[in-house]
Amino acid sequence: MRKVLIVMGMTVSFLYCGMAYAQPVTAADAGSTAPPGQPIVFGSKTIFNVNNIQGYSAQERARTITNRINTVAGNLLIDTTSIKTSTYDQPITLISAGNELLMVVFEEDARAAGLSRHELASDWSARLSSAIGTYRQEHTMRWIMAGVVTSLIATMILVLVFLVLNRGHRKAVTALHAWIDRKKVSIHIQSLELMTPERIEGILSGLLGAIRLLLMLIVLYGYSHVVLKSFPWTSAYASQILHFVIRPFQVIGGAVWLHVPNLFLVAIIAGLAYYAVKLLSFFFTEVEKGTITLQGFHTEWSLPTYKICRALVIVVAAIMAFPYIPGSSSPAFKGISLFLGVLLSLGSSSAVSNILAGYTLIYRRVFKVGDRVKIADFTGDVMEMRLQVTHLRTIKNEEIVVPSSMIINSHVINYSSLARQQGLILHTAVTIGYDTPWRQVHALLLLAAERTQGLLREPVPFVLQTSLDDFYVSYELNAYTDNPLTMVQVYSDLHKNIQDAFNEYGVQIMSPSYRFDPDRPKIVPKEQWYAAPAETPDAGYRKD
């Protein structure tokens, strides 16, 4: 077998020398930097590093050497004391275990280590012997059973510590609650209460919970380290747990540190935008209060104009800061931005149209909150105006939500806008036969208007004769009111008073249609106005 090892070593040396002769070193190669060595990892430990040689990469050498070490370590018939070095005339040294070749040490390895080839081979031989001995020891049944027992003990300790932490946390929270209730702890500045006892209790409870979580994580880390270290198959990961936890923070911290100048610029832009928005808010608030007046600018335009200016400031700030945001130039960031832009453009067309319509309504001053309006077929009082919708409350106490785009495309009647200065004209029509003097009809209609609460005496009500039909004359009573919100009740009272006035003076109302003159006028005598079950206005007082 000794002759076989000699032949294998000489063959490797011959191939190495032939490759070195066939591939002379060029100037470019002489000036290049040698790649870093490849580690020989065995049993979760790095034994040493090997370097490239001509025609033989460090990765391939490491793979070959690792396979040979695994073979020797698995063969318990090969004693670790048989690991030795052999030096021959060729510029190589062999490291073998019994009759098995482990590796070849070249002059390049010695030069890279700054040692002689014999010294380096002796050092590597000792390391291989120690690594294989440790590997075999860790894979014995005794070692594995000891790891199982250690893991069980560590698990019981972990459960006990968790129970103690949870119980201690509950007691601490209970004690904190009792202390807050007893002391009524709060933070004041003179009469201003900055933090209530409940708020302080919530903050301190959250702090106790964070401390418990931190302690549990520390204990869990120690438990994981002990358990992984107890078995040879997982011992390599025991020392890497903390690295796995810290690595993301290191990466994030490094990235943030590299982008500190850009983040500083982004912070300056954000600060300027913030104070610009605050200045706009102060200016338009004063405009809304009337402290600052602008010619042709109505106070109700203040809030929407402020929102538009604020949006413009934010957009300009975002455009200025975008190139300095970390990752803004990455393909992923651009792809997500494009996707969101397409998504918004496809899904928000109706929302955008309603927002634009809402601003149009505000600047046109079509109506305001509290006005009685009629939009298309909807009549009600304006409860709330938003950019996208307007909320109406009908006289039946129903809420109607009308989209702003629909309002723009429909006709709108505002009963309140002119009623504040000139009054709203309420009008109703009756038809009376030609045999009744028109002057009497005018007087009766004006009498009914005078009796109706909610109608103004000034301007004076007036009557129009709107048509002369085949069998009767159409009269229209017009009267003013300054409260459009009560127009339904005013109409009802006016119609009652018209009926009473015409019945009182024996004038027949011809509506809804007229065919022939009856024998007697179709009127209700005054003594029958309160026929059962109707009650006279003073009936309630007589009962008492």
BASE-146828 format. One record per residue (C-alpha): residue in three letters; x negated, y negated, z negated. Coordinates in steps of 0.25 Angstrom, whole numbers, plus 5000, padded with zeros to 4 digits. Example, Ala and Ser with C-alpha at 12.3 -4.5 7.8 and 13.67 -1.06 7.14 Angstrom:
REM residues 2
{'ALA'; {4951; 5018; 4969}}
{'SER'; {4945; 5004; 4971}}
***
This chain:
REM residues 544
{'MET'; {5000; 5000; 5000}}
{'ARG'; {4988; 4991; 4998}}
{'LYS'; {4984; 4992; 5012}}
{'VAL'; {4999; 4989; 5016}}
{'LEU'; {4998; 4976; 5008}}
{'ILE'; {4985; 4973; 5015}}
{'VAL'; {4990; 4975; 5029}}
{'MET'; {5002; 4966; 5026}}
{'GLY'; {4994; 4955; 5020}}
{'MET'; {4984; 4956; 5032}}
{'THR'; {4996; 4956; 5042}}
{'VAL'; {5002; 4943; 5036}}
{'SER'; {4988; 4937; 5035}}
{'PHE'; {4986; 4940; 5050}}
{'LEU'; {4999; 4935; 5054}}
{'TYR'; {4997; 4922; 5046}}
{'CYS'; {4983; 4920; 5052}}
{'GLY'; {4988; 4923; 5066}}
{'MET'; {4999; 4913; 5065}}
{'ALA'; {4990; 4902; 5060}}
{'TYR'; {4980; 4905; 5072}}
{'ALA'; {4992; 4904; 5082}}
{'GLN'; {4998; 4892; 5076}}
{'PRO'; {4986; 4882; 5073}}
{'VAL'; {4989; 4870; 5065}}
{'THR'; {4992; 4857; 5072}}
{'ALA'; {4991; 4843; 5068}}
{'ALA'; {5006; 4842; 5066}}
{'ASP'; {5005; 4854; 5057}}
{'ALA'; {4993; 4849; 5049}}
{'GLY'; {5000; 4836; 5046}}
{'SER'; {5014; 4842; 5042}}
{'THR'; {5018; 4845; 5028}}
{'ALA'; {5020; 4859; 5023}}
{'PRO'; {5034; 4863; 5020}}
{'PRO'; {5037; 4866; 5005}}
{'GLY'; {5035; 4880; 5000}}
{'GLN'; {5047; 4890; 4999}}
{'PRO'; {5050; 4895; 4985}}
{'ILE'; {5049; 4910; 4982}}
{'VAL'; {5062; 4911; 4973}}
{'PHE'; {5064; 4924; 4965}}
{'GLY'; {5073; 4927; 4954}}
{'SER'; {5078; 4913; 4953}}
{'LYS'; {5064; 4908; 4951}}
{'THR'; {5054; 4901; 4961}}
{'ILE'; {5041; 4909; 4961}}
{'PHE'; {5032; 4900; 4970}}
{'ASN'; {5033; 4893; 4984}}
{'VAL'; {5027; 4898; 4997}}
{'ASN'; {5023; 4890; 5009}}
{'ASN'; {5024; 4891; 5024}}
{'ILE'; {5012; 4898; 5031}}
{'GLN'; {5010; 4898; 5046}}
{'GLY'; {5022; 4905; 5053}}
{'TYR'; {5028; 4909; 5039}}
{'SER'; {5038; 4900; 5033}}
{'ALA'; {5039; 4898; 5018}}
{'GLN'; {5054; 4902; 5018}}
{'GLU'; {5050; 4915; 5025}}
{'ARG'; {5039; 4918; 5015}}
{'ALA'; {5048; 4915; 5003}}
{'ARG'; {5059; 4924; 5009}}
{'THR'; {5049; 4936; 5011}}
{'ILE'; {5042; 4934; 4998}}
{'THR'; {5055; 4933; 4990}}
{'ASN'; {5060; 4946; 4997}}
{'ARG'; {5047; 4954; 4993}}
{'ILE'; {5048; 4948; 4978}}
{'ASN'; {5063; 4953; 4977}}
{'THR'; {5058; 4967; 4982}}
{'VAL'; {5047; 4968; 4972}}
{'ALA'; {5056; 4963; 4961}}
{'GLY'; {5066; 4973; 4964}}
{'ASN'; {5057; 4985; 4964}}
{'LEU'; {5054; 4988; 4949}}
{'LEU'; {5043; 4998; 4953}}
{'ILE'; {5034; 4986; 4956}}
{'ASP'; {5028; 4980; 4944}}
{'THR'; {5026; 4965; 4943}}
{'THR'; {5012; 4968; 4939}}
{'SER'; {5009; 4974; 4952}}
{'ILE'; {5010; 4960; 4959}}
{'LYS'; {4996; 4956; 4963}}
{'THR'; {4989; 4948; 4974}}
{'SER'; {4980; 4954; 4985}}
{'THR'; {4970; 4945; 4992}}
{'TYR'; {4963; 4949; 5006}}
{'ASP'; {4954; 4943; 5016}}
{'GLN'; {4965; 4936; 5023}}
{'PRO'; {4970; 4923; 5017}}
{'ILE'; {4982; 4929; 5010}}
{'THR'; {4985; 4935; 4997}}
{'LEU'; {4995; 4946; 4995}}
{'ILE'; {5004; 4947; 4983}}
{'SER'; {5010; 4961; 4981}}
{'ALA'; {5018; 4969; 4970}}
{'GLY'; {5014; 4983; 4971}}
{'ASN'; {5014; 4987; 4985}}
{'GLU'; {5024; 4976; 4989}}
{'LEU'; {5019; 4963; 4995}}
{'LEU'; {5025; 4951; 4989}}
{'MET'; {5019; 4939; 4997}}
{'VAL'; {5006; 4934; 5004}}
{'VAL'; {4999; 4922; 4999}}
{'PHE'; {4993; 4913; 5010}}
{'GLU'; {4982; 4903; 5009}}
{'GLU'; {4992; 4892; 5012}}
{'ASP'; {5000; 4896; 5000}}
{'ALA'; {4987; 4894; 4992}}
{'ARG'; {4984; 4880; 4998}}
{'ALA'; {4998; 4875; 4995}}
{'ALA'; {4997; 4879; 4981}}
{'GLY'; {4983; 4874; 4979}}
{'LEU'; {4977; 4887; 4974}}
{'SER'; {4969; 4899; 4980}}
{'ARG'; {4976; 4910; 4987}}
{'HIS'; {4972; 4920; 4976}}
{'GLU'; {4977; 4910; 4965}}
{'LEU'; {4990; 4907; 4971}}
{'ALA'; {4993; 4922; 4974}}
{'SER'; {4990; 4926; 4959}}
{'ASP'; {5000; 4915; 4955}}
{'TRP'; {5011; 4919; 4964}}
{'SER'; {5008; 4934; 4960}}
{'ALA'; {5010; 4930; 4946}}
{'ARG'; {5023; 4923; 4949}}
{'LEU'; {5029; 4934; 4957}}
{'SER'; {5026; 4944; 4946}}
{'SER'; {5032; 4935; 4936}}
{'ALA'; {5045; 4932; 4944}}
{'ILE'; {5047; 4947; 4948}}
{'GLY'; {5045; 4951; 4933}}
{'THR'; {5055; 4940; 4929}}
{'TYR'; {5065; 4945; 4939}}
{'ARG'; {5064; 4959; 4935}}
{'GLN'; {5066; 4955; 4920}}
{'GLU'; {5078; 4947; 4923}}
{'HIS'; {5085; 4958; 4931}}
{'THR'; {5084; 4968; 4920}}
{'MET'; {5097; 4973; 4914}}
{'ARG'; {5092; 4968; 4900}}
{'TRP'; {5090; 4954; 4906}}
{'ILE'; {5104; 4954; 4913}}
{'MET'; {5111; 4959; 4900}}
{'ALA'; {5104; 4948; 4892}}
{'GLY'; {5110; 4938; 4902}}
{'VAL'; {5124; 4944; 4901}}
{'VAL'; {5123; 4942; 4885}}
{'THR'; {5117; 4928; 4887}}
{'SER'; {5129; 4924; 4896}}
{'LEU'; {5139; 4930; 4887}}
{'ILE'; {5134; 4922; 4875}}
{'ALA'; {5133; 4910; 4883}}
{'THR'; {5147; 4911; 4888}}
{'MET'; {5152; 4913; 4873}}
{'ILE'; {5144; 4901; 4869}}
{'LEU'; {5150; 4893; 4881}}
{'VAL'; {5164; 4896; 4877}}
{'LEU'; {5162; 4893; 4863}}
{'VAL'; {5156; 4879; 4866}}
{'PHE'; {5167; 4876; 4876}}
{'LEU'; {5177; 4880; 4865}}
{'VAL'; {5170; 4871; 4855}}
{'LEU'; {5169; 4859; 4865}}
{'ASN'; {5184; 4860; 4868}}
{'ARG'; {5188; 4861; 4853}}
{'GLY'; {5179; 4849; 4850}}
{'HIS'; {5184; 4841; 4861}}
{'ARG'; {5199; 4843; 4856}}
{'LYS'; {5195; 4839; 4842}}
{'ALA'; {5188; 4827; 4847}}
{'VAL'; {5199; 4822; 4855}}
{'THR'; {5209; 4825; 4843}}
{'ALA'; {5200; 4817; 4834}}
{'LEU'; {5199; 4806; 4844}}
{'HIS'; {5214; 4805; 4846}}
{'ALA'; {5215; 4804; 4831}}
{'TRP'; {5205; 4793; 4830}}
{'ILE'; {5211; 4785; 4841}}
{'ASP'; {5225; 4786; 4834}}
{'ARG'; {5219; 4783; 4820}}
{'LYS'; {5210; 4771; 4824}}
{'LYS'; {5219; 4766; 4836}}
{'VAL'; {5206; 4763; 4843}}
{'SER'; {5207; 4753; 4855}}
{'ILE'; {5198; 4742; 4862}}
{'HIS'; {5203; 4728; 4861}}
{'ILE'; {5198; 4714; 4865}}
{'GLN'; {5206; 4705; 4856}}
{'SER'; {5221; 4709; 4859}}
{'LEU'; {5218; 4716; 4872}}
{'GLU'; {5217; 4731; 4871}}
{'LEU'; {5207; 4736; 4881}}
{'MET'; {5208; 4751; 4877}}
{'THR'; {5220; 4758; 4870}}
{'PRO'; {5217; 4769; 4860}}
{'GLU'; {5223; 4779; 4870}}
{'ARG'; {5213; 4774; 4881}}
{'ILE'; {5201; 4776; 4871}}
{'GLU'; {5206; 4789; 4867}}
{'GLY'; {5207; 4794; 4882}}
{'ILE'; {5193; 4789; 4885}}
{'LEU'; {5187; 4795; 4872}}
{'SER'; {5194; 4808; 4875}}
{'GLY'; {5189; 4808; 4889}}
{'LEU'; {5175; 4806; 4884}}
{'LEU'; {5176; 4818; 4874}}
{'GLY'; {5181; 4826; 4886}}
{'ALA'; {5169; 4822; 4894}}
{'ILE'; {5159; 4826; 4883}}
{'ARG'; {5166; 4839; 4882}}
{'LEU'; {5165; 4842; 4897}}
{'LEU'; {5150; 4838; 4897}}
{'LEU'; {5147; 4847; 4885}}
{'MET'; {5154; 4859; 4892}}
{'LEU'; {5146; 4856; 4905}}
{'ILE'; {5133; 4856; 4897}}
{'VAL'; {5137; 4869; 4890}}
{'LEU'; {5142; 4875; 4903}}
{'TYR'; {5128; 4872; 4909}}
{'GLY'; {5120; 4879; 4898}}
{'TYR'; {5129; 4891; 4899}}
{'SER'; {5128; 4892; 4914}}
{'HIS'; {5113; 4891; 4913}}
{'VAL'; {5112; 4902; 4902}}
{'VAL'; {5121; 4911; 4910}}
{'LEU'; {5114; 4909; 4923}}
{'LYS'; {5100; 4910; 4917}}
{'SER'; {5104; 4924; 4911}}
{'PHE'; {5105; 4931; 4924}}
{'PRO'; {5094; 4933; 4934}}
{'TRP'; {5103; 4931; 4946}}
{'THR'; {5108; 4917; 4941}}
{'SER'; {5096; 4912; 4933}}
{'ALA'; {5092; 4904; 4946}}
{'TYR'; {5104; 4895; 4945}}
{'ALA'; {5103; 4892; 4930}}
{'SER'; {5093; 4881; 4932}}
{'GLN'; {5101; 4876; 4944}}
{'ILE'; {5114; 4873; 4937}}
{'LEU'; {5110; 4859; 4932}}
{'HIS'; {5104; 4856; 4945}}
{'PHE'; {5117; 4859; 4952}}
{'VAL'; {5124; 4850; 4942}}
{'ILE'; {5114; 4839; 4943}}
{'ARG'; {5111; 4840; 4958}}
{'PRO'; {5124; 4833; 4963}}
{'PHE'; {5122; 4821; 4953}}
{'GLN'; {5107; 4820; 4958}}
{'VAL'; {5112; 4820; 4973}}
{'ILE'; {5123; 4810; 4970}}
{'GLY'; {5113; 4801; 4962}}
{'GLY'; {5103; 4802; 4973}}
{'ALA'; {5113; 4798; 4983}}
{'VAL'; {5118; 4786; 4975}}
{'TRP'; {5104; 4782; 4972}}
{'LEU'; {5100; 4782; 4987}}
{'HIS'; {5113; 4773; 4990}}
{'VAL'; {5111; 4764; 4978}}
{'PRO'; {5108; 4752; 4988}}
{'ASN'; {5120; 4755; 4996}}
{'LEU'; {5129; 4757; 4984}}
{'PHE'; {5124; 4743; 4979}}
{'LEU'; {5129; 4737; 4992}}
{'VAL'; {5142; 4744; 4991}}
{'ALA'; {5144; 4739; 4977}}
{'ILE'; {5141; 4725; 4981}}
{'ILE'; {5151; 4726; 4992}}
{'ALA'; {5161; 4732; 4983}}
{'GLY'; {5159; 4721; 4973}}
{'LEU'; {5161; 4710; 4983}}
{'ALA'; {5173; 4716; 4988}}
{'TYR'; {5179; 4718; 4974}}
{'TYR'; {5177; 4703; 4970}}
{'ALA'; {5182; 4699; 4984}}
{'VAL'; {5195; 4707; 4981}}
{'LYS'; {5196; 4701; 4967}}
{'LEU'; {5194; 4687; 4973}}
{'LEU'; {5205; 4690; 4983}}
{'SER'; {5214; 4695; 4972}}
{'PHE'; {5212; 4682; 4964}}
{'PHE'; {5215; 4673; 4976}}
{'PHE'; {5228; 4680; 4981}}
{'THR'; {5233; 4681; 4966}}
{'GLU'; {5232; 4666; 4965}}
{'VAL'; {5239; 4664; 4979}}
{'GLU'; {5250; 4673; 4974}}
{'LYS'; {5251; 4665; 4961}}
{'GLY'; {5252; 4652; 4969}}
{'THR'; {5239; 4647; 4963}}
{'ILE'; {5232; 4647; 4977}}
{'THR'; {5241; 4643; 4989}}
{'LEU'; {5238; 4645; 5003}}
{'GLN'; {5246; 4638; 5014}}
{'GLY'; {5256; 4647; 5021}}
{'PHE'; {5252; 4659; 5012}}
{'HIS'; {5263; 4665; 5003}}
{'THR'; {5261; 4670; 4989}}
{'GLU'; {5267; 4684; 4993}}
{'TRP'; {5256; 4686; 5003}}
{'SER'; {5245; 4686; 4992}}
{'LEU'; {5245; 4700; 4988}}
{'PRO'; {5246; 4706; 5002}}
{'THR'; {5235; 4696; 5007}}
{'TYR'; {5226; 4700; 4995}}
{'LYS'; {5228; 4715; 4999}}
{'ILE'; {5224; 4713; 5013}}
{'CYS'; {5212; 4704; 5009}}
{'ARG'; {5208; 4715; 4999}}
{'ALA'; {5209; 4726; 5009}}
{'LEU'; {5200; 4718; 5019}}
{'VAL'; {5189; 4715; 5008}}
{'ILE'; {5189; 4730; 5004}}
{'VAL'; {5188; 4734; 5019}}
{'VAL'; {5177; 4725; 5022}}
{'ALA'; {5169; 4729; 5009}}
{'ALA'; {5171; 4744; 5013}}
{'ILE'; {5166; 4741; 5027}}
{'MET'; {5154; 4734; 5021}}
{'ALA'; {5151; 4745; 5011}}
{'PHE'; {5153; 4757; 5020}}
{'PRO'; {5139; 4758; 5026}}
{'TYR'; {5133; 4758; 5012}}
{'ILE'; {5142; 4769; 5006}}
{'PRO'; {5134; 4782; 5004}}
{'GLY'; {5137; 4792; 5014}}
{'SER'; {5145; 4782; 5023}}
{'SER'; {5137; 4786; 5035}}
{'SER'; {5138; 4801; 5034}}
{'PRO'; {5146; 4809; 5044}}
{'ALA'; {5155; 4814; 5033}}
{'PHE'; {5159; 4800; 5028}}
{'LYS'; {5162; 4796; 5042}}
{'GLY'; {5170; 4808; 5045}}
{'ILE'; {5179; 4806; 5032}}
{'SER'; {5180; 4791; 5035}}
{'LEU'; {5185; 4794; 5050}}
{'PHE'; {5194; 4805; 5045}}
{'LEU'; {5201; 4796; 5034}}
{'GLY'; {5202; 4785; 5045}}
{'VAL'; {5209; 4794; 5054}}
{'LEU'; {5218; 4799; 5043}}
{'LEU'; {5222; 4785; 5039}}
{'SER'; {5224; 4780; 5053}}
{'LEU'; {5234; 4792; 5056}}
{'GLY'; {5241; 4793; 5043}}
{'SER'; {5243; 4778; 5039}}
{'SER'; {5249; 4772; 5051}}
{'SER'; {5263; 4770; 5045}}
{'ALA'; {5256; 4765; 5032}}
{'VAL'; {5248; 4755; 5039}}
{'SER'; {5260; 4750; 5047}}
{'ASN'; {5268; 4748; 5034}}
{'ILE'; {5256; 4741; 5028}}
{'LEU'; {5255; 4731; 5039}}
{'ALA'; {5270; 4729; 5039}}
{'GLY'; {5270; 4727; 5024}}
{'TYR'; {5260; 4716; 5026}}
{'THR'; {5268; 4710; 5037}}
{'LEU'; {5280; 4710; 5028}}
{'ILE'; {5273; 4702; 5017}}
{'TYR'; {5267; 4692; 5026}}
{'ARG'; {5280; 4690; 5033}}
{'ARG'; {5287; 4688; 5020}}
{'VAL'; {5299; 4696; 5024}}
{'PHE'; {5304; 4698; 5010}}
{'LYS'; {5298; 4699; 4996}}
{'VAL'; {5301; 4707; 4983}}
{'GLY'; {5315; 4704; 4978}}
{'ASP'; {5321; 4700; 4992}}
{'ARG'; {5334; 4707; 4996}}
{'VAL'; {5331; 4712; 5011}}
{'LYS'; {5337; 4720; 5022}}
{'ILE'; {5327; 4729; 5029}}
{'ALA'; {5334; 4736; 5041}}
{'ASP'; {5345; 4743; 5034}}
{'PHE'; {5340; 4742; 5020}}
{'THR'; {5344; 4731; 5010}}
{'GLY'; {5338; 4729; 4997}}
{'ASP'; {5329; 4721; 4988}}
{'VAL'; {5314; 4721; 4990}}
{'MET'; {5308; 4728; 4978}}
{'GLU'; {5293; 4730; 4982}}
{'MET'; {5285; 4726; 4994}}
{'ARG'; {5273; 4735; 4998}}
{'LEU'; {5265; 4735; 5011}}
{'GLN'; {5271; 4748; 5016}}
{'VAL'; {5285; 4748; 5011}}
{'THR'; {5296; 4739; 5004}}
{'HIS'; {5305; 4743; 4993}}
{'LEU'; {5319; 4739; 4993}}
{'ARG'; {5330; 4741; 4983}}
{'THR'; {5344; 4741; 4988}}
{'ILE'; {5357; 4736; 4981}}
{'LYS'; {5360; 4751; 4978}}
{'ASN'; {5346; 4751; 4970}}
{'GLU'; {5340; 4760; 4981}}
{'GLU'; {5325; 4758; 4985}}
{'ILE'; {5321; 4758; 4999}}
{'VAL'; {5307; 4759; 5004}}
{'VAL'; {5305; 4752; 5017}}
{'PRO'; {5292; 4753; 5025}}
{'SER'; {5286; 4740; 5029}}
{'SER'; {5285; 4744; 5044}}
{'MET'; {5300; 4746; 5044}}
{'ILE'; {5302; 4732; 5038}}
{'ILE'; {5294; 4726; 5049}}
{'ASN'; {5302; 4733; 5060}}
{'SER'; {5316; 4730; 5054}}
{'HIS'; {5324; 4717; 5051}}
{'VAL'; {5323; 4712; 5037}}
{'ILE'; {5334; 4703; 5031}}
{'ASN'; {5329; 4696; 5018}}
{'TYR'; {5341; 4691; 5010}}
{'SER'; {5332; 4684; 4999}}
{'SER'; {5322; 4676; 5007}}
{'LEU'; {5331; 4664; 5011}}
{'ALA'; {5341; 4666; 4999}}
{'ARG'; {5331; 4660; 4989}}
{'GLN'; {5331; 4646; 4996}}
{'GLN'; {5344; 4645; 5004}}
{'GLY'; {5352; 4657; 4999}}
{'LEU'; {5357; 4669; 5006}}
{'ILE'; {5370; 4668; 5014}}
{'LEU'; {5380; 4680; 5010}}
{'HIS'; {5391; 4681; 5020}}
{'THR'; {5404; 4689; 5022}}
{'ALA'; {5415; 4689; 5032}}
{'VAL'; {5431; 4690; 5031}}
{'THR'; {5441; 4690; 5042}}
{'ILE'; {5454; 4682; 5040}}
{'GLY'; {5466; 4681; 5049}}
{'TYR'; {5469; 4669; 5058}}
{'ASP'; {5481; 4665; 5049}}
{'THR'; {5472; 4661; 5037}}
{'PRO'; {5467; 4647; 5038}}
{'TRP'; {5452; 4648; 5039}}
{'ARG'; {5450; 4637; 5029}}
{'GLN'; {5457; 4645; 5019}}
{'VAL'; {5447; 4657; 5022}}
{'HIS'; {5435; 4648; 5021}}
{'ALA'; {5440; 4644; 5007}}
{'LEU'; {5443; 4658; 5002}}
{'LEU'; {5429; 4663; 5007}}
{'LEU'; {5422; 4651; 5000}}
{'LEU'; {5431; 4653; 4988}}
{'ALA'; {5426; 4668; 4987}}
{'ALA'; {5411; 4663; 4989}}
{'GLU'; {5413; 4653; 4977}}
{'ARG'; {5418; 4664; 4968}}
{'THR'; {5406; 4673; 4971}}
{'GLN'; {5395; 4674; 4962}}
{'GLY'; {5381; 4674; 4968}}
{'LEU'; {5385; 4664; 4980}}
{'LEU'; {5379; 4650; 4980}}
{'ARG'; {5388; 4638; 4979}}
{'GLU'; {5377; 4630; 4987}}
{'PRO'; {5375; 4632; 4999}}
{'VAL'; {5390; 4632; 5000}}
{'PRO'; {5396; 4645; 5006}}
{'PHE'; {5403; 4644; 5020}}
{'VAL'; {5412; 4652; 5029}}
{'LEU'; {5410; 4655; 5044}}
{'GLN'; {5421; 4660; 5053}}
{'THR'; {5413; 4670; 5061}}
{'SER'; {5423; 4674; 5071}}
{'LEU'; {5438; 4672; 5076}}
{'ASP'; {5442; 4687; 5079}}
{'ASP'; {5455; 4692; 5085}}
{'PHE'; {5463; 4693; 5072}}
{'TYR'; {5455; 4686; 5061}}
{'VAL'; {5444; 4676; 5058}}
{'SER'; {5430; 4680; 5052}}
{'TYR'; {5425; 4672; 5041}}
{'GLU'; {5411; 4673; 5035}}
{'LEU'; {5408; 4668; 5021}}
{'ASN'; {5394; 4663; 5019}}
{'ALA'; {5388; 4661; 5005}}
{'TYR'; {5374; 4659; 4999}}
{'THR'; {5367; 4667; 4988}}
{'ASP'; {5353; 4665; 4982}}
{'ASN'; {5353; 4680; 4977}}
{'PRO'; {5352; 4690; 4988}}
{'LEU'; {5350; 4701; 4978}}
{'THR'; {5365; 4700; 4974}}
{'MET'; {5371; 4699; 4988}}
{'VAL'; {5378; 4712; 4987}}
{'GLN'; {5385; 4708; 4975}}
{'VAL'; {5388; 4694; 4980}}
{'TYR'; {5394; 4700; 4992}}
{'SER'; {5403; 4709; 4984}}
{'ASP'; {5408; 4698; 4975}}
{'LEU'; {5410; 4689; 4987}}
{'HIS'; {5419; 4699; 4994}}
{'LYS'; {5427; 4701; 4981}}
{'ASN'; {5429; 4686; 4980}}
{'ILE'; {5433; 4685; 4995}}
{'GLN'; {5444; 4695; 4993}}
{'ASP'; {5449; 4688; 4980}}
{'ALA'; {5450; 4675; 4987}}
{'PHE'; {5457; 4679; 4999}}
{'ASN'; {5467; 4688; 4991}}
{'GLU'; {5469; 4676; 4982}}
{'TYR'; {5474; 4667; 4993}}
{'GLY'; {5481; 4678; 5001}}
{'VAL'; {5472; 4678; 5013}}
{'GLN'; {5470; 4691; 5020}}
{'ILE'; {5457; 4696; 5024}}
{'MET'; {5458; 4703; 5038}}
{'SER'; {5445; 4712; 5037}}
{'PRO'; {5442; 4722; 5041}}
{'SER'; {5452; 4722; 5052}}
{'TYR'; {5465; 4715; 5056}}
{'ARG'; {5477; 4721; 5065}}
{'PHE'; {5489; 4714; 5061}}
{'ASP'; {5495; 4704; 5051}}
{'PRO'; {5501; 4712; 5039}}
{'ASP'; {5514; 4708; 5033}}
{'ARG'; {5507; 4703; 5020}}
{'PRO'; {5493; 4698; 5019}}
{'LYS'; {5483; 4709; 5014}}
{'ILE'; {5479; 4702; 5001}}
{'VAL'; {5478; 4706; 4986}}
{'PRO'; {5486; 4697; 4977}}
{'LYS'; {5478; 4691; 4966}}
{'GLU'; {5487; 4699; 4955}}
{'GLN'; {5482; 4712; 4961}}
{'TRP'; {5467; 4708; 4962}}
{'TYR'; {5465; 4717; 4949}}
{'ALA'; {5474; 4729; 4952}}
{'ALA'; {5471; 4741; 4944}}
{'PRO'; {5461; 4746; 4941}}
{'ALA'; {5454; 4733; 4943}}
{'GLU'; {5452; 4724; 4931}}
{'THR'; {5453; 4709; 4930}}
{'PRO'; {5440; 4701; 4927}}
{'ASP'; {5445; 4699; 4912}}
{'ALA'; {5450; 4713; 4910}}
{'GLY'; {5438; 4717; 4902}}
{'TYR'; {5440; 4706; 4892}}
{'ARG'; {5455; 4709; 4890}}
{'LYS'; {5452; 4723; 4887}}
{'ASP'; {5443; 4718; 4875}}
***
